[in-house]
Amino acid sequence: MDEQWIGEKIKDLRNYYGLSKKELSDGICTQAYISQVESGNKNVASHILYQLAERFGVDVDYILFASNNERFDYIMEVERQARALVETKDFHSLMNLVKAEENSPLMEVAHFHQFLLWHKAIAIRYVENNLDQALSVLQDALKLAKTTNKTASEREVHILSNIGNIYAEKEEYLLAIDFYETALKNLRLIPLYETKLETGLLYNLGRVYFIQNKINKSLACCDEAIRLCKRHFTFHGLGESYFIQGHCYKTLDDLEAARTCFMNARSLFSVIDHEKFVEKVDNQLNKLEDCE
């Protein structure tokens, strides 16, 4: 086992996920230990390597594969491109990327195979509008997980969330709630995770609870999402949560609270130039005026 090469790949993964040495080492080892490992001046202990792999949300084999396979950088680049295409909603290009890679020998790497299945499902959902096939592919992706019912990875949480989204789109709301709640529970098992993933799950739960007329549960989810957004200075899910709260308060005939929430949502959507949602909020504000 080439310890210097492993150190380099740990550094690559840390930079890839945007983690500081402090974030990576927290509760596992010291920052100095990480520095020594990354520079090749220290052999990483097996139990430390295992914990670092957990923090990255990958299995140890993935790091060892990275340390012994010259195509690891290629895998990381494919994953980077796929995530960028999802971010820009270029799902046709995503489908082409997946098709170009799914017969690659690199599919023998479970972590890469799972990633491609996950993104294939996303492409199928938006390009082919085949929700059942997308669900089947996501379930196949979950089967490749190496975690247990007591551990989780962010990737698995994303996949569970995607399954919940599809069930919500199919109007199978009880199943959607089950997957959202499972995803949220699993996410909170992870020592370090993206706040925006949590706020997104809370917003989606709040939205489906509202559709199910579970107003108090919807308000509670949106309240929690808003608190998290403010605490971590993120917009992700903030405007949407205010928007759902507006609907909840309107249902409760608290028109003043509804107006406040809708106005908050409008301000946030305006800041990020989300004109489609600004239009939706304006429509709700006009309806409130008609109620008075």
KELOGU-880102 format. One line per 5 residues: number of its first residue (from 1); their letters; for each residue x, y, z of C-alpha. Coordinates in Angstrom, 3 decimals. Layout:
BEGIN
NUM	a	X,Y,Z  ... .
***
This chain:
BEGIN
1	mdeqw	0.000,0.000,0.000  1.560,3.301,-1.168  1.074,5.580,1.839  2.163,8.728,0.001  -0.331,8.030,-2.766 .
6	igeki	-3.091,7.457,-0.184  -2.221,10.775,1.445  -2.524,12.527,-1.903  -5.915,10.965,-2.555  -7.188,11.915,0.895 .
11	kdlrn	-6.166,15.473,0.075  -7.891,15.208,-3.315  -11.112,14.022,-1.675  -10.923,16.714,1.005  -10.538,19.434,-1.627 .
16	yygls	-13.166,17.788,-3.824  -15.786,18.021,-1.075  -14.604,21.454,0.072  -13.614,20.318,3.577  -11.034,22.090,5.682 .
21	kkels	-8.506,20.015,7.611  -10.373,20.982,10.769  -13.693,19.727,9.385  -12.139,16.487,8.179  -10.238,15.759,11.386 .
26	dgict	-12.919,16.815,13.896  -13.514,13.955,16.340  -11.134,11.643,14.454  -7.601,12.964,14.787  -5.676,16.236,14.835 .
31	qayis	-5.299,18.695,11.966  -1.554,18.119,12.194  -2.121,14.376,11.645  -4.062,15.144,8.444  -1.275,17.462,7.269 .
36	qvesg	1.350,14.770,7.844  -0.697,12.098,6.074  -1.440,14.333,3.099  2.218,15.281,2.743  3.268,11.617,2.855 .
41	nknva	5.218,12.033,6.090  2.985,9.723,8.119  1.376,6.344,7.488  -2.353,6.574,8.142  -3.570,4.108,10.776 .
46	shily	-6.236,1.688,9.555  -8.866,2.837,12.077  -8.232,6.484,11.124  -8.515,5.645,7.422  -11.853,3.958,8.089 .
51	qlaer	-13.213,7.017,9.916  -11.977,9.379,7.222  -13.736,7.263,4.606  -16.958,7.500,6.612  -16.643,11.280,6.774 .
56	fgvdv	-16.231,11.458,3.022  -19.285,9.205,2.654  -17.292,6.551,0.794  -16.061,3.101,1.720  -12.403,2.384,2.464 .
61	dyilf	-12.102,0.389,-0.760  -12.876,3.562,-2.690  -9.867,5.350,-1.187  -7.663,2.297,-1.701  -8.878,2.040,-5.288 .
66	asnne	-8.062,5.724,-5.735  -4.589,5.065,-4.430  -3.931,2.224,-6.852  -5.810,3.285,-9.972  -4.516,5.926,-12.316 .
71	rfdyi	-8.059,6.597,-13.572  -9.310,7.897,-10.235  -8.893,11.495,-11.409  -11.024,10.617,-14.436  -13.789,9.289,-12.165 .
76	mever	-13.756,12.484,-10.117  -13.978,14.578,-13.280  -16.985,12.602,-14.563  -18.728,13.064,-11.212  -17.933,16.798,-11.248 .
81	qaral	-19.401,17.176,-14.740  -22.543,15.239,-13.812  -23.201,17.385,-10.748  -22.674,20.548,-12.788  -25.208,19.367,-15.378 .
86	vetkd	-27.776,18.688,-12.644  -27.123,22.144,-11.190  -27.785,23.777,-14.581  -30.698,21.402,-15.288  -29.083,20.215,-18.533 .
91	fhslm	-30.601,16.763,-18.255  -30.152,15.823,-21.927  -26.395,16.302,-21.622  -26.508,14.365,-18.363  -28.159,11.451,-20.140 .
96	nlvka	-25.486,11.511,-22.842  -22.751,11.554,-20.183  -24.246,8.572,-18.356  -24.690,6.573,-21.573  -21.058,7.238,-22.485 .
101	eensp	-19.860,5.835,-19.155  -22.249,3.019,-18.241  -20.357,0.378,-20.243  -16.993,1.498,-18.911  -14.818,-1.001,-16.985 .
106	lmeva	-14.908,1.574,-14.181  -18.481,0.460,-13.481  -16.823,-2.356,-11.524  -16.076,0.270,-8.869  -19.199,0.167,-6.666 .
111	hfhqf	-18.988,3.823,-5.635  -18.786,5.019,-9.266  -21.467,2.543,-10.351  -23.816,3.876,-7.679  -23.117,7.467,-8.719 .
116	llwhk	-23.931,6.758,-12.374  -27.147,4.907,-11.500  -28.241,7.812,-9.316  -27.662,10.312,-12.125  -29.132,8.005,-14.753 .
121	aiair	-32.354,8.020,-12.718  -32.325,11.815,-12.617  -31.913,11.946,-16.408  -34.673,9.379,-16.963  -37.026,11.367,-14.757 .
126	yvenn	-36.585,14.654,-16.604  -35.738,13.568,-20.146  -38.007,10.547,-20.569  -40.530,11.463,-17.861  -40.576,7.810,-16.863 .
131	ldqal	-41.069,7.971,-13.117  -41.387,4.229,-12.568  -38.158,3.464,-14.396  -36.378,6.249,-12.514  -37.577,4.728,-9.233 .
136	svlqd	-36.304,1.309,-10.239  -32.854,2.686,-11.085  -32.687,4.594,-7.782  -33.536,1.414,-5.906  -30.715,-0.359,-7.754 .
141	alkla	-28.382,2.449,-6.690  -29.374,1.988,-3.055  -28.553,-1.717,-3.248  -24.909,-0.788,-3.869  -24.660,1.012,-0.523 .
146	kttnk	-21.994,-0.263,1.866  -23.479,1.350,4.982  -25.781,-0.267,7.573  -29.066,0.727,9.178  -27.006,2.576,11.778 .
151	taser	-24.827,4.506,9.353  -25.424,6.524,6.214  -23.713,8.555,3.535  -24.816,11.852,2.015  -25.117,10.127,-1.341 .
156	evhil	-27.649,7.640,0.043  -29.567,10.514,1.612  -29.667,12.254,-1.776  -30.965,9.074,-3.386  -33.657,8.620,-0.714 .
161	snign	-34.657,12.252,-1.192  -34.890,11.753,-4.962  -37.146,8.731,-4.385  -39.330,10.868,-2.129  -39.531,13.546,-4.829 .
166	iyaek	-40.711,11.032,-7.387  -43.376,9.621,-5.081  -44.544,13.175,-4.397  -44.755,13.794,-8.152  -46.773,10.570,-8.492 .
171	eeyll	-49.047,11.927,-5.715  -48.208,8.950,-3.518  -47.706,11.273,-0.588  -47.510,8.779,2.270  -44.625,7.011,0.543 .
176	aidfy	-42.994,10.372,-0.150  -43.213,11.284,3.540  -41.746,7.926,4.536  -38.707,8.387,2.281  -38.197,12.023,3.280 .
181	etalk	-38.331,11.114,6.976  -35.952,8.182,6.465  -33.565,10.417,4.551  -33.674,13.057,7.289  -33.088,10.468,10.001 .
186	nlrli	-30.135,8.990,8.091  -28.671,12.405,7.377  -28.545,13.196,11.080  -26.469,10.060,11.666  -23.647,11.613,9.643 .
191	plyet	-21.072,13.524,11.722  -20.668,16.247,9.090  -23.132,17.035,6.314  -24.360,19.811,4.040  -26.948,22.034,5.716 .
196	kletg	-28.714,22.632,2.404  -29.505,18.924,2.163  -31.276,19.103,5.533  -33.181,22.312,4.729  -34.252,20.853,1.386 .
201	llynl	-35.606,17.735,3.061  -37.448,19.784,5.665  -39.010,21.982,2.980  -40.124,18.951,0.963  -41.599,17.353,4.068 .
206	grvyf	-43.397,20.591,4.872  -44.784,20.792,1.340  -46.132,17.225,1.370  -47.525,17.604,4.895  -49.401,20.701,3.689 .
211	iqnki	-50.837,18.782,0.727  -51.967,16.129,3.224  -53.602,18.910,5.289  -51.258,18.216,8.220  -50.841,21.913,8.832 .
216	nksla	-49.090,21.846,12.193  -46.510,19.333,10.971  -45.973,21.420,7.855  -45.417,24.572,9.898  -43.005,22.759,12.220 .
221	ccdea	-40.881,21.504,9.300  -40.784,24.935,7.689  -39.936,26.606,11.020  -36.994,24.255,11.455  -35.803,24.815,7.887 .
226	irlck	-35.963,28.596,8.320  -34.012,28.461,11.587  -31.321,26.336,9.951  -31.078,28.668,6.959  -30.635,31.680,9.202 .
231	rhftf	-28.120,29.921,11.454  -25.981,28.742,8.548  -26.501,31.763,6.274  -27.939,29.823,3.340  -30.819,30.628,0.987 .
236	hglge	-31.411,26.979,0.083  -35.030,26.193,0.945  -35.571,29.498,2.765  -37.905,31.197,0.294  -39.716,27.930,-0.377 .
241	syfiq	-40.277,27.351,3.353  -41.748,30.827,3.819  -43.965,30.171,0.794  -45.360,26.953,2.299  -45.847,28.698,5.649 .
246	ghcyk	-47.882,31.353,3.851  -50.195,28.655,2.528  -50.475,27.113,5.996  -51.441,30.372,7.667  -53.912,31.117,4.871 .
251	tlddl	-55.549,27.727,5.556  -55.725,28.675,9.246  -57.362,32.023,8.267  -54.441,33.965,9.756  -54.213,36.274,6.766 .
256	eaart	-51.749,38.699,8.345  -49.251,35.938,9.115  -49.813,34.526,5.620  -49.064,37.912,4.056  -45.870,38.284,6.086 .
261	cfmna	-44.641,34.852,4.999  -45.505,35.443,1.348  -43.732,38.815,1.423  -40.637,37.222,2.954  -40.714,34.579,0.244 .
266	rslfs	-41.119,37.231,-2.461  -38.129,39.220,-1.203  -35.923,36.133,-1.185  -37.007,34.964,-4.637  -36.414,38.475,-5.992 .
271	vidhe	-32.865,38.542,-4.623  -31.948,35.344,-6.494  -33.916,36.345,-9.639  -36.307,33.424,-9.317  -39.024,35.075,-11.428 .
276	kfvek	-41.186,31.966,-11.681  -41.619,31.859,-7.901  -42.021,35.637,-7.648  -44.992,35.268,-9.984  -46.428,32.475,-7.825 .
281	vdnql	-46.101,34.588,-4.695  -47.731,37.604,-6.341  -50.627,35.379,-7.317  -51.075,34.304,-3.683  -50.839,37.895,-2.439 .
286	nkled	-53.579,38.910,-4.890  -55.740,36.063,-3.619  -55.239,37.294,-0.047  -56.545,40.708,-1.042  -59.658,39.067,-2.477 .
291	ce	-60.219,37.292,0.861  -60.394,40.552,2.791 .
***
